[in-house]
Amino acid sequence: MNADAAACCAPVVETALSEPQAVALARVFKALADPVRLRLLSMITGAEGGEACVCELTTGFDVSGPTISHHLKVLREAGLIEGDRRGTWIYYRAIPAALAAASDALAPTRVPA
């Protein structure tokens, strides 16, 4: 999620979203709506030190390396992860603020009477 999207999003159940807020959140939730991407994100967040090498992320899937790269690109473009190239490999880590913003967008802040 870009900085605008991470900063913008009041809980959905409390206030109506603007069109840009809805577009930003939809991009995040669309990225999360794929089982492979959910698994990749969980592998990254669960990795020792909070980051995982792409070489560790390609095992255990019945898809090709380029397909894994595509899924990582979708997560990156949604602003959920970022990566650093170190030599041949890219190391990915989650962006906590983006994950929190997605979670907070659906968290009720008050209970209906």
N, C-alpha and C positions, 0 to 999 in steps of 0.2 A: 504494500500500500504506500503510495507516495505520501509526502509530509502533509499535504492538504487533506488527503483522505484520513490519515491517522488522527489529525487534529480536529476534524470536523464532526465526527459522528456521535451525536447524542443517541441514547438508547432508542431503538425503533419503537418500543412500546410507549415511550413518553412523549415524543414529538414526531411530527411528520418530517420525513427526509426531504431535502431539496433534491432536484434532479442530479446535480453533480455528486452529492453524497450517495444517492442510490446507485449511480453508475460505479462509483469507487467500491462500494460494498459488494455490489453484484460481481465485480471482477474478482474480488477476494473469495467470495463464496463459490463462484464458478471454478476457481482454481482448486478449492478444497473439495469440490464435488466429485472428484475422481479418486477411486481407491488406490491407484498407484501413487498419485501425488500425496494423498494422506499418509501412506506408508513411508514415502520419502521424507515428508516433513517430520514424522514421528522418529524416523531413524536419525535425522539431523538433530532434533531437540533432545533425543535420548543419548546421543553420542557423548563419550567422555570429553569433557572440556566444552561441550555445547557446540562442537563443530565436527563435520565429517568430510572426509576426502571423497571426491567423486568415485575414486577407485573402490571405496567401501560401499557405495550406494548402488552399484550395478549388479551385485550378487543377490540371489534370492528372488529374482523376477523372471517371468517368462516373456520378457520383451527385450529387444536389442538395446545396445548401448546408445545409439542415436535416439531411440525412443525415450530412454531415461533422460538424455540431455534435453529433449523437447519438454518433458515434464518439469525438469528443473528450471528451464527457461520460463515456463508458465508461472511457476511459483515465484521466481525472481521478478517477473514483470508485474505480478500482483502485489509486489512489495513485501512478501512474507519471508523471503530469504535473501541473503546477499552472499557473495563469494569473493575469495581472493585467490589469484593464481600464484602458486609457489612452485616454480620450476615447471614440470610437465602437468601437474595436477591442480585442480581447483578445490578449495576447501570452502564448504558452505556452512552458514550458521543462520539461525532464525533471527528475525527482527522482533524483539519482545514487544515493542510499542505497537507494531502492526497486529500481532496476535492478540494483544490486550484490546485494541480498538475493535477488532472483529468480535471478540467475546463480549465486550461492553455494549456493543450495538444491539445485542439481543437480550441483555440482562435487564430485567424489570427493576426499576428504582422505587416503585411503589406498588402496593398490592391493591387491585380494584376492590371496591367495597361490595 
